[in-house]
């Protein structure tokens, strides 16, 4: 009889505990926002921040190069010579 009362009591205490501490725990475990805040607080000369800035610069340059490459490929298609088939 005591076991039947003990199980719902433990479940109720667990539910109340999760309800009360859940938001604080999730706020504490929100690693992404903490890392973003930490990253934004770094000075510009820190290696991780310099690395990210360089990656962004490479992406921007890659987009420009992608446009150039597509123009070059179009020009090459215009000048492509059809191979002659000999029999």
C-alpha positions as CSV (number, residue, x, y, z in Angstrom):
1,X,0.0,0.0,0.0
2,X,2.8,2.4,0.8
3,X,4.5,1.7,-2.5
4,X,1.4,2.7,-4.4
5,X,1.4,6.0,-2.6
6,X,5.1,6.5,-2.8
7,X,5.3,6.2,-6.6
8,X,2.8,9.0,-7.4
9,X,4.3,11.2,-4.7
10,X,7.8,10.8,-6.2
11,X,6.4,11.6,-9.7
12,X,4.6,14.7,-8.4
13,X,7.7,16.0,-6.7
14,X,9.7,15.3,-9.9
15,X,7.2,17.2,-12.0
16,X,7.1,20.2,-9.7
17,X,10.9,20.3,-9.5
18,X,11.2,20.2,-13.3
19,X,8.5,22.9,-13.6
20,X,10.3,25.2,-11.1
21,X,13.9,24.6,-12.2
22,X,13.4,23.8,-15.9
23,X,13.6,27.4,-17.3
24,X,16.6,28.2,-15.1
25,X,18.3,25.0,-16.2
26,X,17.6,25.7,-19.9
27,X,18.8,29.3,-19.5
28,X,22.0,28.0,-17.9
29,X,22.5,25.4,-20.6
30,X,21.9,27.7,-23.5
31,X,25.4,27.3,-24.7
32,X,24.9,28.9,-28.2
33,X,23.9,32.3,-26.8
34,X,26.7,32.2,-24.2
35,X,29.3,31.4,-26.9
36,X,27.9,34.1,-29.1
37,X,28.1,36.6,-26.3
38,X,31.6,35.5,-25.5
39,X,32.7,35.7,-29.2
40,X,31.2,39.2,-29.5
41,X,33.0,40.3,-26.4
42,X,36.4,39.2,-27.8
43,X,38.7,41.9,-29.2
44,X,39.2,41.9,-33.0
45,X,42.8,40.7,-32.7
46,X,41.8,37.4,-31.0
47,X,42.6,34.4,-33.2
48,X,39.1,32.9,-33.3
49,X,37.6,36.2,-34.3
50,X,40.3,36.9,-36.9
51,X,39.7,33.4,-38.3
52,X,36.0,34.0,-38.6
53,X,36.6,37.4,-40.3
54,X,39.0,35.7,-42.7
55,X,36.4,33.0,-43.5
56,X,33.8,35.6,-44.2
57,X,36.3,37.5,-46.5
58,X,37.0,34.2,-48.3
59,X,33.3,33.6,-48.8
60,X,32.8,37.1,-50.2
61,X,35.7,36.7,-52.5
62,X,34.5,33.2,-53.5
63,X,31.2,34.7,-54.5
64,X,33.0,37.2,-56.7
65,X,35.2,34.5,-58.1
66,X,32.1,32.4,-58.8
67,X,30.7,35.2,-60.9
68,X,34.0,35.5,-62.8
69,X,34.2,31.7,-63.2
70,X,30.7,31.6,-64.7
71,X,31.5,34.4,-67.1
72,X,34.7,32.5,-68.1
73,X,32.8,29.3,-68.6
74,X,30.3,31.1,-70.8
75,X,33.1,32.5,-73.0
76,X,34.7,29.1,-73.2
77,X,31.4,27.6,-74.4
78,X,31.3,30.2,-77.1
79,X,34.7,29.3,-78.3
80,X,34.5,25.5,-77.9
81,X,35.4,23.7,-81.1
82,X,33.5,20.6,-82.0
83,X,35.8,17.6,-82.4
84,X,35.8,16.2,-85.8
85,X,34.9,12.5,-86.0
86,X,37.0,10.5,-88.5
87,X,35.9,7.2,-89.8
